[in-house]
């Protein structure tokens, strides 16, 4: 064995997950699966690596720079996926004849971007995507809003707002200003408005899109409209009165917001926000971003939109799509800041203390009975002093302990100790599973 010891460390922007972080992470994933499945979305998976040409140029110049790209052992130019939408477009182009349209999928998997790590932003992070492909119906756009709403409501982080806009409304104004050819740099600059402010956005628009200050301010005036959806759209129509695409976008947004209101989505949950642009270049229609009222500075925790042309890069078949992605790691960072993460270090609900090594089979037999009843439990692996075993349970935040020595075995009883309350009671062997369930239910 070498005398040198390698320093254990993780790469910047990458993380290990201890049980107290992994347990709520898996709970969020399960919630996402349940909500997506309830709307008929089916699970898929795709490789972490794609040919670079699949990914390049789809998210914009900045995203291209952030890709982890290299030549593999077969001298192939490959890259790690930076989102799940582009691989899905490639997946659909290959598999849609078998799957049929419309096809609804969800995909929960890690992605990688070599961007600067920051608050709630990492180089490896998990996305929880859902998408509908093969239809341009407004019903699919509305359903996306409903899925986002139900997902955030199920997670239970308090007040949240889904911000909605339409790329063609923005494009309609640019069309009237004669700036359609500068759409990409203008919308990229507009997307930075919450981070850098109006003056910096105007400066970036002038620098990257070569537009005049009056033109840039006109874009910001549209983006700054406030009021109810009806009031905002009434004013927005004046900005795009000569643009068919802009007027159609206004009509689509009105129908979407009216439908959501009629369904029962509260007004404070849905906000028409003409300032959001979404930085990725492939969006073509409605776009979404979702913000937490108690922690708006952390950014959007669920974003997406419509992309009608993305799959057209891989197939001649028309495959318009719409969907969104839950930013799970950002959401977990928000939960931690808000003090919503428990410090539980295990999934066990019951520790069965081991007093007599020769009674191991009986301890494990009870543990299996608890498992069959849906109660997570574990047997302490060694017959050590009770204090040490209970200290283990306390550290892991296991709420209950079951204790039996030779006397209890002779009497066919167990001692149930509620570690949180410091109470203890005796129960017969035949009733102990029911008592454990009742005790856990009343915690």
Secondary structure, DSSP 8 states (H G I E B T S, - for coil): --S--------TT-----HHHHHHHHHHHHHHHHHHHHTT-EE----SEEEHHHHTTSS-HHHHHHS-EEE-TT--EEEE-S-SHHHHHHHHHHHHHHH-SSEEEEEEEEEE-----BTTB-SEEEEEEEEEES---HHHHHHHHHHHHHHHHHHT-S-EEEEEEEHHHHHHHHHHTT-GGGHHHHHHHHTTHHHH-HHHHHHHHHHHH---HHHHHHHHHHHT--SSHHHHHHHHHHHTTT-HHHHHHHHHHHHHHHHHHHHT--GGGEEE-TT---S-TT--SEEEEEEEGGGGGG--SEEEEEESSSGGGT-SS---EEEEEEEHHHHHHHHHHTT-------S-SEEE----GGGHHHHHHHHHHHHHTT--EEE-SS---HHHHHHHHHHHT--EEEE--HHHHHHTEEEEEETTTTEEEEEEGGGHHHHHHHHHHT-
